[in-house]
C-alpha cells in the first residue's frame, strides 16, 4: 500500500502581507490534493483577527491544519542589533523556525508570501537533506555579496523565499545562535538581510529552478544573468527554459516586470496569479499602484526596446552601483 504523505509548510507575515499569504496558501492547497495531510504554520508578525479568520477559513475549506505562532514572544524580546537598518520582523522570522515548529517535525518547507504553487510538491518534499541544512534554488546575486558574507566565488547561494529546511540539523547545530552571531558581526547590516544570514551559515543543496522560478528568470537568459551579476555558476539555459515552461513554484520577486497585484505588471504569468486571487476572500481588492522605483520603471522600458548589448551593460553597471552601496 502506498504510504500517505504529510506536508509541513511555514509562512511569515504581518497584516500587510496576510492577503498574499492567503493567496499563496490557497494555491498550495489547490495543487497538492494528493497529500493526506498539510499543516501550515504561520509566523504571525501582527496579522489582524479579520485576516486570521480568512486564512483559517481557507484551510478549513480544504480540510487542512493551520496554526498561528506569535513572533512577539520569539523576536521582540531579542536584541537583534539591527543598527540603523530596521526591517520588518517578518523578514527575520524564518530564522527562528527551529524554536517554533514542534520537535515532531524533522523538515519544513518555508514559502514567501509572494509565491504561488502551481504543481505537486511531492518531489521537492522528498529531496535528500543528508549532510545539508537547507535545499533551495540558486539566486541571481552579485558575486560581490558572496565574498562579503564569507563565501567563495561560485559557492552556492540560494534564494531564501523557498527553502526546504532540515529541522533536525538546525536543532542539533543550534543554528539560531549562529544566525545571531552573523547579525551581530555585521551590526545588523547583513547584505540581503535574512537571506544573507541563511547563506552565510547553512550548508546548501541546490535543486531544480522549477521549485522557485523568480522574476529575473523570465527577464534574462542564463548567460545574461551570469554576465550581469558576475556569477561563476548558474543554471543552464535548458534548465531555465524547462522551469519557466512548467514551474512548480512561481516567485513574484521584485524586478523589471513588476508584481501581479500591482498596476502595470508585465510578468508573463500574472494571469495565473490573478486566477488564484479571484478564488480567494480578497477577490474584490483592487490592484495597488506600481511600487517600482522610477528608475526601475524607466529602465524596464529601455530594456525592452534598446539593443540587448547596450541595455545589459547599463543594467550591469546600475546593479553594481546599487548593490555595492548596501
Phi and psi in degrees as GROMACS dihedral restraints (atoms count N, CA, C in turn):
[ dihedral_restraints ]
;  ai    aj    ak    al  type     phi  dphi    fc
    3     4     5     6     1   -69.9    20    10
    4     5     6     7     1   130.1    20    10
    6     7     8     9     1   -69.4    20    10
    7     8     9    10     1   133.3    20    10
    9    10    11    12     1   -74.6    20    10
   10    11    12    13     1   138.5    20    10
   12    13    14    15     1   -97.4    20    10
   13    14    15    16     1   148.0    20    10
   15    16    17    18     1  -121.9    20    10
   16    17    18    19     1   134.8    20    10
   18    19    20    21     1  -117.0    20    10
   19    20    21    22     1   136.4    20    10
   21    22    23    24     1  -121.4    20    10
   22    23    24    25     1   124.2    20    10
   24    25    26    27     1  -129.4    20    10
   25    26    27    28     1   144.6    20    10
   27    28    29    30     1  -125.2    20    10
   28    29    30    31     1   143.2    20    10
   30    31    32    33     1  -128.0    20    10
   31    32    33    34     1   159.5    20    10
   33    34    35    36     1  -132.4    20    10
   34    35    36    37     1   133.8    20    10
   36    37    38    39     1  -161.3    20    10
   37    38    39    40     1   150.8    20    10
   39    40    41    42     1   -97.9    20    10
   40    41    42    43     1  -172.1    20    10
   42    43    44    45     1   -67.1    20    10
   43    44    45    46     1   -29.1    20    10
   45    46    47    48     1   -63.0    20    10
   46    47    48    49     1   -30.0    20    10
   48    49    50    51     1  -107.1    20    10
   49    50    51    52     1     4.7    20    10
   51    52    53    54     1   -59.5    20    10
   52    53    54    55     1   -39.1    20    10
   54    55    56    57     1   -59.7    20    10
   55    56    57    58     1   -46.6    20    10
   57    58    59    60     1   -70.2    20    10
   58    59    60    61     1   -34.3    20    10
   60    61    62    63     1   -58.3    20    10
   61    62    63    64     1   -46.8    20    10
   63    64    65    66     1   -62.1    20    10
   64    65    66    67     1   -40.7    20    10
   66    67    68    69     1   -67.1    20    10
   67    68    69    70     1   -41.7    20    10
   69    70    71    72     1   -63.5    20    10
   70    71    72    73     1   -45.2    20    10
   72    73    74    75     1   -63.0    20    10
   73    74    75    76     1   -39.1    20    10
   75    76    77    78     1   -60.6    20    10
   76    77    78    79     1   -44.0    20    10
   78    79    80    81     1   -64.3    20    10
   79    80    81    82     1   -36.6    20    10
   81    82    83    84     1   -58.9    20    10
   82    83    84    85     1   -47.6    20    10
   84    85    86    87     1   -67.6    20    10
   85    86    87    88     1   -40.9    20    10
   87    88    89    90     1   -61.4    20    10
   88    89    90    91     1   -37.0    20    10
   90    91    92    93     1   -96.1    20    10
   91    92    93    94     1    -1.9    20    10
   93    94    95    96     1  -135.4    20    10
   94    95    96    97     1    49.8    20    10
   96    97    98    99     1   -72.7    20    10
   97    98    99   100     1   -13.6    20    10
   99   100   101   102     1   -73.6    20    10
  100   101   102   103     1   -16.7    20    10
  102   103   104   105     1   -76.0    20    10
  103   104   105   106     1   129.9    20    10
  105   106   107   108     1   -64.8    20    10
  106   107   108   109     1   -37.3    20    10
  108   109   110   111     1  -136.0    20    10
  109   110   111   112     1   138.5    20    10
  111   112   113   114     1  -131.1    20    10
  112   113   114   115     1   122.0    20    10
  114   115   116   117     1  -112.7    20    10
  115   116   117   118     1   127.5    20    10
  117   118   119   120     1  -112.5    20    10
  118   119   120   121     1   127.2    20    10
  120   121   122   123     1  -106.5    20    10
  121   122   123   124     1   123.2    20    10
  123   124   125   126     1  -102.8    20    10
  124   125   126   127     1   117.7    20    10
  126   127   128   129     1   -80.9    20    10
  127   128   129   130     1    98.9    20    10
  129   130   131   132     1   -85.0    20    10
  130   131   132   133     1   110.3    20    10
  132   133   134   135     1  -106.5    20    10
  133   134   135   136     1    31.0    20    10
  135   136   137   138     1   118.2    20    10
  136   137   138   139     1    34.2    20    10
  138   139   140   141     1   -76.2    20    10
  139   140   141   142     1   131.0    20    10
  141   142   143   144     1   -69.9    20    10
  142   143   144   145     1   155.8    20    10
  144   145   146   147     1   -57.3    20    10
  145   146   147   148     1   -37.8    20    10
  147   148   149   150     1   -62.5    20    10
  148   149   150   151     1   -39.8    20    10
  150   151   152   153     1   -76.9    20    10
  151   152   153   154     1   -32.8    20    10
  153   154   155   156     1   -61.6    20    10
  154   155   156   157     1   -39.0    20    10
  156   157   158   159     1   -63.6    20    10
  157   158   159   160     1   -41.3    20    10
  159   160   161   162     1   -64.4    20    10
  160   161   162   163     1   -41.5    20    10
  162   163   164   165     1   -64.4    20    10
  163   164   165   166     1   -41.6    20    10
  165   166   167   168     1   -64.3    20    10
  166   167   168   169     1   -36.0    20    10
  168   169   170   171     1   -67.4    20    10
  169   170   171   172     1   -37.7    20    10
  171   172   173   174     1   -61.4    20    10
  172   173   174   175     1   -46.6    20    10
  174   175   176   177     1   -62.9    20    10
  175   176   177   178     1   -40.9    20    10
  177   178   179   180     1   -63.9    20    10
  178   179   180   181     1   -39.5    20    10
  180   181   182   183     1   -59.5    20    10
  181   182   183   184     1   -33.9    20    10
  183   184   185   186     1  -102.2    20    10
  184   185   186   187     1    10.4    20    10
  186   187   188   189     1    56.1    20    10
  187   188   189   190     1    45.9    20    10
  189   190   191   192     1  -115.6    20    10
  190   191   192   193     1   158.5    20    10
  192   193   194   195     1   -94.6    20    10
  193   194   195   196     1   140.4    20    10
  195   196   197   198     1  -136.7    20    10
  196   197   198   199     1   135.5    20    10
  198   199   200   201     1  -128.9    20    10
  199   200   201   202     1   138.9    20    10
  201   202   203   204     1  -107.0    20    10
  202   203   204   205     1   124.7    20    10
  204   205   206   207     1  -114.6    20    10
  205   206   207   208     1   115.0    20    10
  207   208   209   210     1   -66.7    20    10
  208   209   210   211     1   128.9    20    10
  210   211   212   213     1   -85.5    20    10
  211   212   213   214     1    -6.8    20    10
  213   214   215   216     1   -59.3    20    10
  214   215   216   217     1   -46.9    20    10
  216   217   218   219     1   -68.9    20    10
  217   218   219   220     1   -28.8    20    10
  219   220   221   222     1   -84.2    20    10
  220   221   222   223     1   -45.2    20    10
  222   223   224   225     1  -104.8    20    10
  223   224   225   226     1   -42.1    20    10
  225   226   227   228     1   -62.9    20    10
  226   227   228   229     1   -24.1    20    10
  228   229   230   231     1   -85.5    20    10
  229   230   231   232     1    -3.8    20    10
  231   232   233   234     1   -95.3    20    10
  232   233   234   235     1   146.7    20    10
  234   235   236   237     1   -92.8    20    10
  235   236   237   238     1    98.2    20    10
  237   238   239   240     1   -83.3    20    10
  238   239   240   241     1    -3.5    20    10
  240   241   242   243     1    48.8    20    10
  241   242   243   244     1    54.1    20    10
  243   244   245   246     1   -82.2    20    10
  244   245   246   247     1    -0.1    20    10
  246   247   248   249     1    60.1    20    10
  247   248   249   250     1  -141.3    20    10
  249   250   251   252     1   -88.4    20    10
  250   251   252   253     1    -3.7    20    10
  252   253   254   255     1  -104.5    20    10
  253   254   255   256     1    76.6    20    10
  255   256   257   258     1   -71.7    20    10
  256   257   258   259     1   131.4    20    10
  258   259   260   261     1  -121.3    20    10
  259   260   261   262     1   152.5    20    10
  261   262   263   264     1   -57.5    20    10
  262   263   264   265     1   143.9    20    10
  264   265   266   267     1   -55.9    20    10
  265   266   267   268     1   -34.4    20    10
  267   268   269   270     1   -57.7    20    10
  268   269   270   271     1   -28.6    20    10
  270   271   272   273     1   -68.1    20    10
  271   272   273   274     1   -24.0    20    10
  273   274   275   276     1  -110.6    20    10
  274   275   276   277     1    -1.5    20    10
  276   277   278   279     1   -59.3    20    10
  277   278   279   280     1   -38.1    20    10
  279   280   281   282     1   -63.9    20    10
  280   281   282   283     1   -19.9    20    10
  282   283   284   285     1   -65.2    20    10
  283   284   285   286     1   -18.4    20    10
  285   286   287   288     1  -108.9    20    10
  286   287   288   289     1    20.0    20    10
  288   289   290   291     1   -60.1    20    10
  289   290   291   292     1   -36.4    20    10
  291   292   293   294     1   -63.5    20    10
  292   293   294   295     1   -26.8    20    10
  294   295   296   297     1   -84.7    20    10
  295   296   297   298     1   -22.3    20    10
  297   298   299   300     1   -95.1    20    10
  298   299   300   301     1   -42.4    20    10
  300   301   302   303     1   -77.9    20    10
  301   302   303   304     1   133.2    20    10
  303   304   305   306     1   -54.2    20    10
  304   305   306   307     1   147.5    20    10
  306   307   308   309     1   -66.8    20    10
  307   308   309   310     1   -11.8    20    10
  309   310   311   312     1   -70.2    20    10
  310   311   312   313     1   -14.6    20    10
  312   313   314   315     1   -97.4    20    10
  313   314   315   316     1   127.3    20    10
  315   316   317   318     1   -98.5    20    10
  316   317   318   319     1   -11.5    20    10
  318   319   320   321     1  -152.0    20    10
  319   320   321   322     1   159.3    20    10
  321   322   323   324     1  -151.3    20    10
  322   323   324   325     1   146.2    20    10
  324   325   326   327     1   -99.4    20    10
  325   326   327   328     1   117.1    20    10
  327   328   329   330     1   -94.1    20    10
  328   329   330   331     1   132.8    20    10
  330   331   332   333     1  -126.9    20    10
  331   332   333   334     1   133.4    20    10
  333   334   335   336     1   -68.4    20    10
  334   335   336   337     1   157.1    20    10
  336   337   338   339     1   -70.4    20    10
  337   338   339   340     1   -22.2    20    10
  339   340   341   342     1   -89.3    20    10
  340   341   342   343     1    37.4    20    10
  342   343   344   345     1  -120.1    20    10
  343   344   345   346     1   157.7    20    10
  345   346   347   348     1  -132.0    20    10
  346   347   348   349     1   144.8    20    10
  348   349   350   351     1  -100.2    20    10
  349   350   351   352     1   120.9    20    10
  351   352   353   354     1  -118.3    20    10
  352   353   354   355     1     7.7    20    10
  354   355   356   357     1  -148.7    20    10
  355   356   357   358     1   176.3    20    10
  357   358   359   360     1   -69.3    20    10
  358   359   360   361     1   138.5    20    10
  360   361   362   363     1   -96.1    20    10
  361   362   363   364     1     8.5    20    10
  363   364   365   366     1   -55.9    20    10
  364   365   366   367     1   -50.0    20    10
  366   367   368   369     1   -66.1    20    10
  367   368   369   370     1   -41.3    20    10
  369   370   371   372     1   -64.7    20    10
  370   371   372   373     1   -43.3    20    10
  372   373   374   375     1   -61.7    20    10
  373   374   375   376     1   -27.5    20    10
  375   376   377   378     1   -91.4    20    10
  376   377   378   379     1     2.2    20    10
  378   379   380   381     1   -55.4    20    10
  379   380   381   382     1   134.7    20    10
  381   382   383   384     1   -68.6    20    10
  382   383   384   385     1   121.8    20    10
  384   385   386   387     1  -104.6    20    10
  385   386   387   388     1    11.3    20    10
  387   388   389   390     1   -60.0    20    10
  388   389   390   391     1   126.3    20    10
  390   391   392   393     1    82.5    20    10
  391   392   393   394     1     2.2    20    10
  393   394   395   396     1  -136.0    20    10
  394   395   396   397     1   163.1    20    10
  396   397   398   399     1  -105.3    20    10
  397   398   399   400     1   -22.1    20    10
  399   400   401   402     1  -144.7    20    10
  400   401   402   403     1   155.8    20    10
  402   403   404   405     1  -125.1    20    10
  403   404   405   406     1   137.1    20    10
  405   406   407   408     1  -164.6    20    10
  406   407   408   409     1  -175.1    20    10
  408   409   410   411     1  -103.1    20    10
  409   410   411   412     1   140.3    20    10
  411   412   413   414     1   -56.7    20    10
  412   413   414   415     1   140.1    20    10
  414   415   416   417     1  -100.0    20    10
  415   416   417   418     1   160.0    20    10
  417   418   419   420     1   -88.5    20    10
  418   419   420   421     1    96.2    20    10
  420   421   422   423     1  -138.1    20    10
  421   422   423   424     1   139.3    20    10
  423   424   425   426     1   -58.2    20    10
  424   425   426   427     1   132.3    20    10
  426   427   428   429     1   -60.5    20    10
  427   428   429   430     1   -19.7    20    10
  429   430   431   432     1   -56.9    20    10
  430   431   432   433     1   -37.4    20    10
  432   433   434   435     1   -67.6    20    10
  433   434   435   436     1   -34.7    20    10
  435   436   437   438     1   -59.4    20    10
  436   437   438   439     1   -47.9    20    10
  438   439   440   441     1   -62.1    20    10
  439   440   441   442     1   -38.6    20    10
  441   442   443   444     1   -65.1    20    10
  442   443   444   445     1   -33.0    20    10
  444   445   446   447     1   -98.7    20    10
  445   446   447   448     1     9.7    20    10
  447   448   449   450     1    94.9    20    10
  448   449   450   451     1    12.7    20    10
  450   451   452   453     1   -98.3    20    10
  451   452   453   454     1   155.8    20    10
  453   454   455   456     1   -88.1    20    10
  454   455   456   457     1   153.6    20    10
  456   457   458   459     1   -55.3    20    10
  457   458   459   460     1   133.9    20    10
  459   460   461   462     1    91.5    20    10
  460   461   462   463     1   -12.6    20    10
  462   463   464   465     1   -66.9    20    10
  463   464   465   466     1   153.9    20    10
  465   466   467   468     1   -65.0    20    10
  466   467   468   469     1   132.8    20    10
  468   469   470   471     1  -136.3    20    10
  469   470   471   472     1   116.8    20    10
  471   472   473   474     1  -105.3    20    10
  472   473   474   475     1   154.2    20    10
  474   475   476   477     1   -78.0    20    10
  475   476   477   478     1   124.1    20    10
  477   478   479   480     1   -83.7    20    10
  478   479   480   481     1     5.2    20    10
  480   481   482   483     1   -74.6    20    10
  481   482   483   484     1   -18.8    20    10
  483   484   485   486     1  -138.3    20    10
  484   485   486   487     1   110.2    20    10
  486   487   488   489     1  -136.3    20    10
  487   488   489   490     1   130.7    20    10
  489   490   491   492     1   -94.7    20    10
  490   491   492   493     1   117.7    20    10
  492   493   494   495     1  -110.1    20    10
  493   494   495   496     1   131.8    20    10
  495   496   497   498     1   -86.6    20    10
  496   497   498   499     1    92.8    20    10
  498   499   500   501     1   -67.3    20    10
  499   500   501   502     1   -29.0    20    10
  501   502   503   504     1   -60.3    20    10
  502   503   504   505     1   -48.5    20    10
  504   505   506   507     1   -69.7    20    10
  505   506   507   508     1   -37.2    20    10
  507   508   509   510     1   -59.3    20    10
  508   509   510   511     1   -41.3    20    10
  510   511   512   513     1   -73.3    20    10
  511   512   513   514     1   -44.6    20    10
  513   514   515   516     1   -61.6    20    10
  514   515   516   517     1   -40.8    20    10
  516   517   518   519     1   -89.6    20    10
  517   518   519   520     1     3.8    20    10
  519   520   521   522     1    46.4    20    10
  520   521   522   523     1    55.3    20    10
  522   523   524   525     1   -67.8    20    10
  523   524   525   526     1   -24.6    20    10
  525   526   527   528     1   -63.7    20    10
  526   527   528   529     1   -35.4    20    10
  528   529   530   531     1   -64.9    20    10
  529   530   531   532     1   -37.5    20    10
  531   532   533   534     1   -67.1    20    10
  532   533   534   535     1   -38.6    20    10
  534   535   536   537     1   -59.7    20    10
  535   536   537   538     1   -45.7    20    10
  537   538   539   540     1   -63.2    20    10
  538   539   540   541     1   -37.0    20    10
  540   541   542   543     1   -62.9    20    10
  541   542   543   544     1   -39.9    20    10
  543   544   545   546     1   -65.7    20    10
  544   545   546   547     1   -45.1    20    10
  546   547   548   549     1   -59.0    20    10
  547   548   549   550     1   -43.1    20    10
  549   550   551   552     1   -70.2    20    10
  550   551   552   553     1   -36.1    20    10
  552   553   554   555     1   -61.7    20    10
  553   554   555   556     1   -35.5    20    10
  555   556   557   558     1   -93.6    20    10
  556   557   558   559     1     7.5    20    10
  558   559   560   561     1    52.8    20    10
  559   560   561   562     1    38.0    20    10
  561   562   563   564     1    82.8    20    10
  562   563   564   565     1    -7.4    20    10
  564   565   566   567     1  -101.3    20    10
  565   566   567   568     1    54.2    20    10
  567   568   569   570     1   -74.8    20    10
  568   569   570   571     1   128.9    20    10
  570   571   572   573     1   -55.5    20    10
  571   572   573   574     1   127.4    20    10
  573   574   575   576     1    65.5    20    10
  574   575   576   577     1    19.2    20    10
  576   577   578   579     1    55.0    20    10
  577   578   579   580     1  -127.9    20    10
  579   580   581   582     1   -64.4    20    10
  580   581   582   583     1   -30.2    20    10
  582   583   584   585     1   -64.1    20    10
  583   584   585   586     1   -39.9    20    10
  585   586   587   588     1   -64.3    20    10
  586   587   588   589     1   -38.7    20    10
  588   589   590   591     1   -62.1    20    10
  589   590   591   592     1   -48.6    20    10
  591   592   593   594     1   -60.9    20    10
  592   593   594   595     1   -43.7    20    10
  594   595   596   597     1   -71.0    20    10
  595   596   597   598     1   -29.2    20    10
  597   598   599   600     1   -70.8    20    10
  598   599   600   601     1   -29.0    20    10
  600   601   602   603     1  -103.8    20    10
  601   602   603   604     1   -42.2    20    10
  603   604   605   606     1   -80.7    20    10
  604   605   606   607     1   148.1    20    10
  606   607   608   609     1   -88.2    20    10
  607   608   609   610     1   123.2    20    10
  609   610   611   612     1  -108.7    20    10
  610   611   612   613     1   145.3    20    10
  612   613   614   615     1  -113.2    20    10
  613   614   615   616     1   125.0    20    10
  615   616   617   618     1   -86.2    20    10
  616   617   618   619     1   132.6    20    10
  618   619   620   621     1  -117.7    20    10
  619   620   621   622     1   173.3    20    10
  621   622   623   624     1   -58.1    20    10
  622   623   624   625     1   142.6    20    10
  624   625   626   627     1   -64.1    20    10
  625   626   627   628     1   -14.4    20    10
  627   628   629   630     1   -60.8    20    10
  628   629   630   631     1   -19.9    20    10
  630   631   632   633     1   -88.7    20    10
  631   632   633   634     1     0.8    20    10
  633   634   635   636     1  -167.8    20    10
  634   635   636   637     1    75.1    20    10
  636   637   638   639     1   -84.4    20    10
  637   638   639   640     1   101.1    20    10
  639   640   641   642     1   -83.6    20    10
  640   641   642   643     1   165.0    20    10
  642   643   644   645     1   -61.1    20    10
  643   644   645   646     1   -36.8    20    10
  645   646   647   648     1   -60.4    20    10
  646   647   648   649     1   -24.8    20    10
  648   649   650   651     1   -70.3    20    10
  649   650   651   652     1   -22.6    20    10
  651   652   653   654     1   -88.3    20    10
  652   653   654   655     1   -21.0    20    10
  654   655   656   657     1   -87.9    20    10
  655   656   657   658     1   -41.3    20    10
  657   658   659   660     1  -120.1    20    10
  658   659   660   661     1   153.7    20    10
  660   661   662   663     1   -78.4    20    10
  661   662   663   664     1   167.9    20    10
  663   664   665   666     1   -61.1    20    10
  664   665   666   667     1   -42.6    20    10
  666   667   668   669     1   -64.8    20    10
  667   668   669   670     1   -40.8    20    10
  669   670   671   672     1   -64.6    20    10
  670   671   672   673     1   -41.7    20    10
  672   673   674   675     1   -58.8    20    10
  673   674   675   676     1   -43.9    20    10
  675   676   677   678     1   -64.9    20    10
  676   677   678   679     1   -37.8    20    10
  678   679   680   681     1   -70.8    20    10
  679   680   681   682     1   -48.1    20    10
  681   682   683   684     1   -63.0    20    10
  682   683   684   685     1   -41.2    20    10
  684   685   686   687     1  -101.9    20    10
  685   686   687   688     1     9.7    20    10
  687   688   689   690     1    55.1    20    10
  688   689   690   691     1    42.0    20    10
  690   691   692   693     1   -92.8    20    10
  691   692   693   694     1   137.7    20    10
  693   694   695   696     1   -82.7    20    10
  694   695   696   697     1   -32.4    20    10
  696   697   698   699     1  -132.8    20    10
  697   698   699   700     1   137.9    20    10
  699   700   701   702     1  -158.7    20    10
  700   701   702   703     1  -177.9    20    10
  702   703   704   705     1   -73.3    20    10
  703   704   705   706     1   158.6    20    10
  705   706   707   708     1   -76.9    20    10
  706   707   708   709     1   163.7    20    10
  708   709   710   711     1   -63.3    20    10
  709   710   711   712     1   -35.2    20    10
  711   712   713   714     1   -62.2    20    10
  712   713   714   715     1   -42.7    20    10
  714   715   716   717     1   -64.5    20    10
  715   716   717   718     1   -40.6    20    10
  717   718   719   720     1   -65.3    20    10
  718   719   720   721     1   -43.7    20    10
  720   721   722   723     1   -62.2    20    10
  721   722   723   724     1   -42.4    20    10
  723   724   725   726     1   -62.0    20    10
  724   725   726   727     1   -42.4    20    10
  726   727   728   729     1   -67.8    20    10
  727   728   729   730     1   -42.6    20    10
  729   730   731   732     1   -67.4    20    10
  730   731   732   733     1   -33.8    20    10
  732   733   734   735     1   -73.6    20    10
  733   734   735   736     1   -27.7    20    10
  735   736   737   738     1  -149.1    20    10
  736   737   738   739     1    67.9    20    10
  738   739   740   741     1   -69.6    20    10
  739   740   741   742     1   143.2    20    10
  741   742   743   744     1   -83.2    20    10
  742   743   744   745     1   -43.4    20    10
  744   745   746   747     1  -127.0    20    10
  745   746   747   748     1   124.5    20    10
  747   748   749   750     1   -96.3    20    10
  748   749   750   751     1   131.8    20    10
  750   751   752   753     1  -121.6    20    10
  751   752   753   754     1   107.9    20    10
  753   754   755   756     1   -85.4    20    10
  754   755   756   757     1    70.9    20    10
  756   757   758   759     1   -72.4    20    10
  757   758   759   760     1   162.7    20    10
  759   760   761   762     1   -64.0    20    10
  760   761   762   763     1   149.4    20    10
  762   763   764   765     1   171.1    20    10
  763   764   765   766     1  -167.0    20    10
  765   766   767   768     1   -66.7    20    10
  766   767   768   769     1   -28.1    20    10
  768   769   770   771     1   -85.1    20    10
  769   770   771   772     1    -9.4    20    10
  771   772   773   774     1    77.7    20    10
  772   773   774   775     1  -170.0    20    10
  774   775   776   777     1  -124.6    20    10
  775   776   777   778     1   146.5    20    10
  777   778   779   780     1   -69.5    20    10
  778   779   780   781     1   -13.5    20    10
  780   781   782   783     1   -93.9    20    10
  781   782   783   784     1     6.8    20    10
  783   784   785   786     1  -119.8    20    10
  784   785   786   787     1   158.6    20    10
  786   787   788   789     1   -66.6    20    10
  787   788   789   790     1   153.4    20    10
  789   790   791   792     1    66.9    20    10
  790   791   792   793     1    21.0    20    10
  792   793   794   795     1   -71.8    20    10
  793   794   795   796     1   134.3    20    10
  795   796   797   798     1  -115.7    20    10
  796   797   798   799     1    15.9    20    10
  798   799   800   801     1   -60.7    20    10
  799   800   801   802     1   130.7    20    10
  801   802   803   804     1   -63.4    20    10
  802   803   804   805     1   -16.1    20    10
  804   805   806   807     1  -116.2    20    10
  805   806   807   808     1    25.9    20    10
  807   808   809   810     1   -63.8    20    10
  808   809   810   811     1   -31.4    20    10
  810   811   812   813     1   -66.7    20    10
  811   812   813   814     1   -30.7    20    10
  813   814   815   816     1   -63.6    20    10
  814   815   816   817     1   -41.3    20    10
  816   817   818   819     1   -63.0    20    10
  817   818   819   820     1   -45.8    20    10
  819   820   821   822     1   -63.1    20    10
  820   821   822   823     1   -33.7    20    10
  822   823   824   825     1   -64.2    20    10
  823   824   825   826     1   -41.1    20    10
  825   826   827   828     1   -67.5    20    10
  826   827   828   829     1   -43.3    20    10
  828   829   830   831     1   -59.1    20    10
  829   830   831   832     1   -35.4    20    10
  831   832   833   834     1   -67.3    20    10
  832   833   834   835     1   -19.4    20    10
  834   835   836   837     1   -94.9    20    10
  835   836   837   838     1     5.0    20    10
  837   838   839   840     1  -103.6    20    10
  838   839   840   841     1   168.6    20    10
  840   841   842   843     1   -65.1    20    10
  841   842   843   844     1   -10.3    20    10
  843   844   845   846     1  -104.9    20    10
  844   845   846   847     1    21.8    20    10
  846   847   848   849     1   -61.5    20    10
  847   848   849   850     1   -25.5    20    10
  849   850   851   852     1   -93.5    20    10
  850   851   852   853     1     0.5    20    10
  852   853   854   855     1   -69.4    20    10
  853   854   855   856     1   134.2    20    10
  855   856   857   858     1   -74.5    20    10
  856   857   858   859     1   162.4    20    10
  858   859   860   861     1   -65.1    20    10
  859   860   861   862     1   145.7    20    10
  861   862   863   864     1   -83.4    20    10
  862   863   864   865     1   164.4    20    10
  864   865   866   867     1   -67.1    20    10
  865   866   867   868     1   150.8    20    10
  867   868   869   870     1   -60.7    20    10
  868   869   870   871     1   117.2    20    10
  870   871   872   873     1   -93.2    20    10
  871   872   873   874     1     0.9    20    10
  873   874   875   876     1   -65.2    20    10
  874   875   876   877     1   147.0    20    10
  876   877   878   879     1   -62.6    20    10
  877   878   879   880     1   153.0    20    10
  879   880   881   882     1   -57.0    20    10
  880   881   882   883     1   -38.4    20    10
  882   883   884   885     1   -64.6    20    10
  883   884   885   886     1   -36.3    20    10
  885   886   887   888     1   -69.8    20    10
  886   887   888   889     1   -42.0    20    10
  888   889   890   891     1   -59.9    20    10
  889   890   891   892     1   -45.1    20    10
  891   892   893   894     1   -64.2    20    10
  892   893   894   895     1   -43.7    20    10
  894   895   896   897     1   -69.7    20    10
  895   896   897   898     1   -29.9    20    10
  897   898   899   900     1   -57.3    20    10
  898   899   900   901     1   -45.4    20    10
  900   901   902   903     1   -68.3    20    10
  901   902   903   904     1   -40.5    20    10
  903   904   905   906     1   -60.8    20    10
  904   905   906   907     1   -42.3    20    10
  906   907   908   909     1   -65.2    20    10
  907   908   909   910     1   -36.1    20    10
  909   910   911   912     1   -69.3    20    10
  910   911   912   913     1   -32.5    20    10
  912   913   914   915     1  -111.7    20    10
  913   914   915   916     1   -20.7    20    10
  915   916   917   918     1   -80.7    20    10
  916   917   918   919     1   158.2    20    10
  918   919   920   921     1   -55.6    20    10
  919   920   921   922     1   138.1    20    10
  921   922   923   924     1   -60.8    20    10
  922   923   924   925     1   -37.2    20    10
  924   925   926   927     1   -62.0    20    10
  925   926   927   928     1   -34.9    20    10
  927   928   929   930     1   -76.9    20    10
  928   929   930   931     1   -47.3    20    10
  930   931   932   933     1   -65.0    20    10
  931   932   933   934     1   -36.6    20    10
  933   934   935   936     1   -67.9    20    10
  934   935   936   937     1   -37.8    20    10
  936   937   938   939     1   -64.5    20    10
  937   938   939   940     1   -42.6    20    10
  939   940   941   942     1   -64.9    20    10
  940   941   942   943     1   -44.6    20    10
  942   943   944   945     1   -62.8    20    10
  943   944   945   946     1   -42.0    20    10
  945   946   947   948     1   -61.4    20    10
  946   947   948   949     1   -44.5    20    10
  948   949   950   951     1   -67.3    20    10
  949   950   951   952     1   -44.7    20    10
  951   952   953   954     1   -64.0    20    10
  952   953   954   955     1   -41.3    20    10
  954   955   956   957     1   -63.3    20    10
  955   956   957   958     1   -41.0    20    10
  957   958   959   960     1   -61.6    20    10
  958   959   960   961     1   -46.7    20    10
  960   961   962   963     1   -64.4    20    10
  961   962   963   964     1   -45.2    20    10
  963   964   965   966     1   -65.8    20    10
  964   965   966   967     1   -50.5    20    10
  966   967   968   969     1   -68.6    20    10
  967   968   969   970     1   -36.1    20    10
  969   970   971   972     1   -81.3    20    10
  970   971   972   973     1    -3.8    20    10
  972   973   974   975     1   -81.9    20    10
  973   974   975   976     1   -19.9    20    10
